[in-house]
């Protein structure tokens, strides 16, 4: 065992796996040099509902004006009660998510308890700050984090900037190139008393609206059977909705869009329709 690694194992006062890596000299993410053209992922949406939070991501990764991948995964289970979605440089984003997953598991094993939801959000912020050198060279990662806060008995959403700045969002949020259009759709369709099933349908509508105006965001691909990934987080933990269920919802949504191409109407007070 090298002296550096032995010193890392003797690190006192921290339950952070990322700090262990830094102390051992095995920093996972090193600054890049030159110009790198890498696949980018978009778009992620999240919405709270009565009893939890739902997050969904489209499946397209782009590289300039080219579709790099049609079925990339952008929404991941962080731990039992939280999920993280990625937008930005896909390869680096996935590595940060993997490190984040290990970070949460490592903390739980060392401390014997889970981090609070805010603690998890702060840990992700620290990992993003460590990627700042790459972000300044164009390899930015902008995640969206959401989970069920057991201590407050509700779903919560956190957004970030490339410097690691962390911001709590209320009701709904979206990141990625199609986020402006997705947030407009969520603003129209959100209602606080939505059920988990209704929230799932709403985030699918938001992704469709984003794909309608943003070429980097994909809609449901019926020919290849590629559909958005949707995760629902409640007091029972994370549930990734089965793709067969998403396919049924997507087909129903597309059928209704034949009658109303711009999507469902917003609920208006006093509107009986």
C-alpha positions, 0 to 999 in steps of 0.5 A: 500500500502506498504512503498516500493511500495509507494516509487517506485511510487514516483520514479523520473527521470526514465521512466523504468518499470524495474527500477520501479520493482527493486524499489518496491522489485518485481524484476522479475528474481531472481538468481537460485540455484543448477543445473536446466535442462530446455528447450533451444530454437534455432535457430534465423536468421535475414536479412535486405532487401531493405525496412526493416528487416526480422526475423525467428525462428525454432520451436524446444526446446531441453533439453539435447538430448531430444526434449522438444517441437516441436512448441515453439514460438521464435520470438515476436513482441517487439513493432510496429516497432521491433521484438525480437527472443530468443535463450537459456533457453526458460522459462527465455527468454520468461519472459525477452521478456514479460518484454521488451514489457512492458518496451517499452510500459511503456516508451511510456506512461510515455514519450509520445513518442517511444524510438529510435531503438537504445534506445530499443536495449539498454533497452534490454541490461540492462534487459540481464545484470540483468539476469547475475546471472542466466547466470553464472549458465547455464541459459543464454539467447541470444536474437536477436533484429531487427527493422525498424529505422524510423529516418534512414529509414532502417532495423537494427539488434542487437546481444547480449552476456550473459553479456548484451553486444550489437553489431550492425550487418550488412546485416544478423545474426543468434544466437543459436546452429545452428547459424554457419550453418545458417550464412554460408547459409545467407552469400551465399544467401544474396543480398542487393537488395532483396525484402521482399518476397525474404528475407523471402525465404532466411531466410527459406533456412538458417533455413533449412541449420541449421537443416541439420547440427544441431540436435537442430534446426528443419526443416519444419514439414509437418506431423504436419503442424509446420513451422518457425515463420517469422516476417517482419518489414518495415515502415508500422510496424511489420507483422508476416507472416501467417503460411499458406503462410510459409507452401506454401513457405516451401513446394516449398523449399522442392520440390526444394531440391529434385532436389538440396539437398544442396539448391540454388546456390549463385549469382555469378557476370557474372553468367547468370543462 
